[in-house]
Amino acid sequence: MAEELSDPPSIKLPLKVPDEAELVSVLSKGLLKYFHDVSVNIVDCPDLREKPFQLAAEGICGNPCLADIGGPPFLLPTVHKEKIYNIKTIAEISGQQDGFFIGAGAGPAHLVGVNSEMMCNVNLNKPDGCQTYIAKVDPENGCFNLKQIEHPSFMLMANLLCCEGKRGKVIEVKASKRIGDDNFPTAIRKTLKSKYGSEPVALGGLFVMENGKAKLHIMPDFSCKPINNVTELDNWLRFYEANAPLVCLGVLISHDPDLDLREEHFHCFSPHGQGGHYHYDVTPEEVSYRAYFSVAKTLYRIDKPEHPLNFGKD
């Protein structure tokens, strides 16, 4: 079995942290281009251990930073199975040795036997703090399965919020009745981009799709034949529609300063056994979202692939 990478290369990047009141104003006005009803406020973070969130820590505050690890290029043309990481290593790099880590990535195929989507949910300050979800395709019957795992290991890629897991002030975004073409996190990212341009502003946390349906994908087991481009990659993925409520974990950043960043990445799980990579809602008239974000102060680009894919750029 391949070993976890103990010292992957990393780059530390300071991020722009706008004034809270300014962020509220920017998002309140900008998101009206995408949703009929919008409400943005600075609030006390709810206890994220409670329903519907059921996360491994009570909050997403305390020295928030982002970690962008690996990336989709490690799937092409054949999978780089040597790219195995551990949350504890990411904690060392980000200075969050007792931290809380949530976000989207690829699951530990070397441990669970098949490729999967990961909803990272790890609190290193608790002995039972690894409560990560994975969504996978059963190779025998093709069914989609959601389960929890108790190991802080993953492969290939991840986009994580790293913090102390404390409660504090966060940005709450509520939006419903989508009127634009872009999905919820894309609308937020583009709104920030229109205001801050080449100054990168990054948010990490979660949103709940409280009503409606969404298009998700789950990566099947690794392809037996080479995948040569983004089109072939999309054709390899397994897509389906999932029902609310969906708890989506991830990050977004308004500008990529030539580090081949994943500008937004959210994976979701649900109490009814559905989960995977969130793409967009398919019920614009009835959809509603509720989000809680921390503004990241720093970004760590870890094990950047040599050849970019321009995956998800616009």
PATI-753471 format. One record per residue (C-alpha): x, y, z. Coordinates in steps of 0.001 Angstrom, whole numbers, plus 500000, padded with zeros to 6 digits. Each point is the difference from the previous one (the first is absolute). Layout:
N
BALO       px       py       pz
BALO        X        Y        Z
...
! end
This chain:
314
BALO       px       py       pz
BALO   500000   500000   500000
BALO   501256   503485   499149
BALO   500969   502195   502941
BALO   498470   503341   500934
BALO   501982   503039   498903
BALO   501636   501344   503144
BALO   501496   503225   498646
BALO   498246   501183   496810
BALO   501174   503333   498565
BALO   497931   503006   501002
BALO   499602   503715   499293
BALO   498531   502454   502521
BALO   497933   502886   498629
BALO   498488   502862   502059
BALO   496423   500826   498996
BALO   497968   503185   500011
BALO   497652   500219   503002
BALO   497356   502667   499322
BALO   498128   501843   502713
BALO   496995   497976   501157
BALO   497497   502772   499349
BALO   501384   500478   496511
BALO   499692   496276   499260
BALO   496396   499995   501142
BALO   499232   502932   497709
BALO   501834   498503   497004
BALO   498270   496620   500295
BALO   496569   501431   500843
BALO   499956   502088   496846
BALO   501925   497700   497672
BALO   498046   496818   500654
BALO   496722   501638   498950
BALO   501233   499447   496452
BALO   499776   496247   500628
BALO   497188   499498   502554
BALO   496633   501628   500545
BALO   500299   499965   503797
BALO   503306   500748   501719
BALO   500992   500644   503612
BALO   503609   500450   501183
BALO   500996   500663   503607
BALO   502802   499611   502506
BALO   498704   497558   502627
BALO   501199   497739   502792
BALO   500940   496646   498517
BALO   497380   497392   500879
BALO   501110   496858   501780
BALO   501049   497932   497005
BALO   499876   496789   502023
BALO   496226   500243   499961
BALO   497547   499084   497256
BALO   499917   500532   497072
BALO   503791   500471   499930
BALO   501265   497254   502333
BALO   503653   500956   499588
BALO   502958   499021   502167
BALO   500536   503467   501554
BALO   497713   502716   501282
BALO   501150   502782   497658
BALO   502150   501142   497074
BALO   501850   502835   501729
BALO   503505   500406   501376
BALO   502877   500853   497639
BALO   498174   498897   496824
BALO   502120   499100   496980
BALO   499557   497952   496832
BALO   501999   497032   498731
BALO   499923   499109   496294
BALO   501639   496588   499680
BALO   500871   498212   496750
BALO   497294   500243   497377
BALO   498101   498374   497103
BALO   503197   499762   497884
BALO   500984   497075   502229
BALO   497187   498012   498327
BALO   501508   500447   496514
BALO   500914   498229   497839
BALO   500108   497172   502555
BALO   499442   500380   503726
BALO   502984   500974   502170
BALO   499417   497441   502727
BALO   503088   501168   501857
BALO   498245   503268   500898
BALO   498827   499048   503477
BALO   499634   502639   502696
BALO   499039   500208   503663
BALO   498086   502802   501709
BALO   502644   499971   502739
BALO   502613   500970   497405
BALO   497783   502822   498747
BALO   499611   501079   503632
BALO   503774   500226   500420
BALO   500388   502093   496854
BALO   497132   502347   500902
BALO   500930   500322   503680
BALO   496710   498422   501121
BALO   501286   496917   501813
BALO   496866   499871   502166
BALO   497731   501469   497359
BALO   496731   499310   498237
BALO   500014   499168   496290
BALO   496996   499957   497678
BALO   499695   499991   496241
BALO   499972   498040   496773
BALO   502445   497468   498627
BALO   500598   496461   498784
BALO   499621   497210   502520
BALO   502681   497502   501116
BALO   499682   497332   497297
BALO   503024   498221   501472
BALO   497957   499373   503155
BALO   496406   499552   498817
BALO   500868   498079   496829
BALO   498334   502310   497489
BALO   500199   503610   498850
BALO   497527   502377   501676
BALO   498927   503547   500754
BALO   501099   501264   503425
BALO   498127   502370   502304
BALO   502834   500742   502423
BALO   498813   500472   503599
BALO   502962   499599   502349
BALO   500559   501516   503444
BALO   503532   499191   501145
BALO   499184   501294   503476
BALO   497742   496999   500698
BALO   500965   496320   500275
BALO   496957   499069   497889
BALO   500258   503110   497819
BALO   500250   498358   496567
BALO   496396   499953   498806
BALO   500651   500331   496271
BALO   497411   498837   497474
BALO   500730   498352   496678
BALO   497642   499401   497071
BALO   500922   497146   497690
BALO   498698   497887   497153
BALO   499727   496325   500891
BALO   502067   498259   497292
BALO   497805   496872   500158
BALO   496503   501463   499632
BALO   500604   503632   498999
BALO   498073   501358   502988
BALO   500990   503238   501708
BALO   500980   499648   503663
BALO   500648   502542   502746
BALO   501943   498998   503114
BALO   502230   501429   502717
BALO   503646   499065   500462
BALO   502273   500442   503008
BALO   503386   500618   498359
BALO   501393   503476   499111
BALO   501524   498819   496728
BALO   499093   500954   496411
BALO   501369   499885   496470
BALO   500668   502213   496988
BALO   498343   503291   500975
BALO   498155   502002   502637
BALO   498835   503544   500666
BALO   499699   500593   503716
BALO   499184   502629   502579
BALO   502437   499660   502889
BALO   499093   501705   503282
BALO   499862   499528   503769
BALO   496410   498753   499927
BALO   498749   502770   502262
BALO   496755   501922   499942
BALO   500147   503699   499168
BALO   498761   502498   497454
BALO   499386   498625   496510
BALO   498390   501152   496766
BALO   496491   498625   499602
BALO   498620   499968   496463
BALO   496414   499063   499234
BALO   498799   499833   496412
BALO   496973   498536   498254
BALO   498244   499915   496616
BALO   502959   499940   497638
BALO   499608   502388   497051
BALO   503527   499833   498575
BALO   501803   497199   498184
BALO   502768   499509   502569
BALO   499855   497755   503035
BALO   500075   501268   503589
BALO   503786   499975   500712
BALO   500788   501233   496474
BALO   497647   502946   500533
BALO   501834   500876   503224
BALO   503415   499606   498382
BALO   499113   502115   496972
BALO   498523   502679   502231
BALO   503264   500189   501938
BALO   502019   499949   496778
BALO   498055   502950   498596
BALO   500875   502057   503093
BALO   503543   498943   500828
BALO   501447   499082   496602
BALO   503481   498499   500294
BALO   500023   500269   503806
BALO   499123   496458   501155
BALO   497187   499785   502559
BALO   499281   496499   501265
BALO   497108   498519   501968
BALO   499798   496588   501606
BALO   497214   498235   501796
BALO   496702   498438   499073
BALO   496596   500523   498524
BALO   496784   498062   500324
BALO   497736   499623   497003
BALO   496779   500001   502008
BALO   497499   499573   497168
BALO   500185   498689   496456
BALO   502123   497533   498089
BALO   503625   500163   498872
BALO   502187   498381   497363
BALO   502891   498088   501575
BALO   502728   497728   498742
BALO   501928   497146   501523
BALO   503303   498814   498605
BALO   499839   496280   499173
BALO   502980   497757   500547
BALO   503149   501033   498167
BALO   499810   499728   496223
BALO   501709   497035   498368
BALO   500845   502106   496954
BALO   501735   503379   499862
BALO   497947   503188   500450
BALO   501537   502620   497746
BALO   497953   503180   500490
BALO   497200   501682   501930
BALO   497324   498699   497596
BALO   501063   496391   500541
BALO   500166   500690   503739
BALO   496393   501267   500013
BALO   498855   496948   498018
BALO   501629   497717   502580
BALO   498115   501549   502945
BALO   496630   498656   501221
BALO   497313   502709   500271
BALO   496662   499882   501821
BALO   497410   502234   501692
BALO   499822   500222   503785
BALO   497308   501360   502295
BALO   500192   502632   502725
BALO   501120   500311   502669
BALO   503641   499843   498911
BALO   502865   501155   502237
BALO   502781   501286   497729
BALO   503572   500502   501263
BALO   502687   501901   498143
BALO   501773   503186   499004
BALO   500048   502698   497348
BALO   502533   502643   498985
BALO   499304   503030   497831
BALO   503307   500054   498089
BALO   502730   497486   499183
BALO   503420   501715   500096
BALO   501508   497474   497553
BALO   500142   497117   502502
BALO   497611   497686   498101
BALO   497438   500277   502792
BALO   496610   498325   500052
BALO   497974   503213   500185
BALO   497012   498262   501596
BALO   499443   496464   501222
BALO   497097   498670   502083
BALO   499000   496456   500897
BALO   496820   499094   501834
BALO   498397   497340   502162
BALO   496450   499518   501241
BALO   498000   498209   502705
BALO   498261   497984   497278
BALO   503156   498373   498653
BALO   500771   502150   496948
BALO   503259   501853   499451
BALO   502771   500952   497612
BALO   501400   502963   498099
BALO   497522   502902   499828
BALO   499562   501529   496523
BALO   496817   502083   500088
BALO   496343   499883   500920
BALO   497496   498847   497376
BALO   496922   501565   501630
BALO   500576   503777   499826
BALO   496472   500972   501027
BALO   499999   498028   503238
BALO   503647   499903   501030
BALO   501196   501678   503185
BALO   503459   500188   501534
BALO   501396   500894   503416
BALO   503774   500411   500329
BALO   502563   500739   502690
BALO   503482   501125   498976
BALO   503226   501170   501596
BALO   502308   502330   498087
BALO   503393   498336   499584
BALO   503119   501990   500820
BALO   502493   497701   498294
BALO   500090   497369   497266
BALO   502377   497038   499839
BALO   500567   498528   496541
BALO   501214   496484   500675
BALO   501495   497574   497464
BALO   498996   502062   496961
BALO   499829   497793   496857
BALO   502651   500698   497401
BALO   497498   500281   497124
BALO   496807   502033   500566
BALO   496607   498906   498735
BALO   498176   503353   500274
BALO   497294   497974   501663
BALO   496853   501976   500814
BALO   501450   503351   498915
BALO   497847   502745   498567
! end
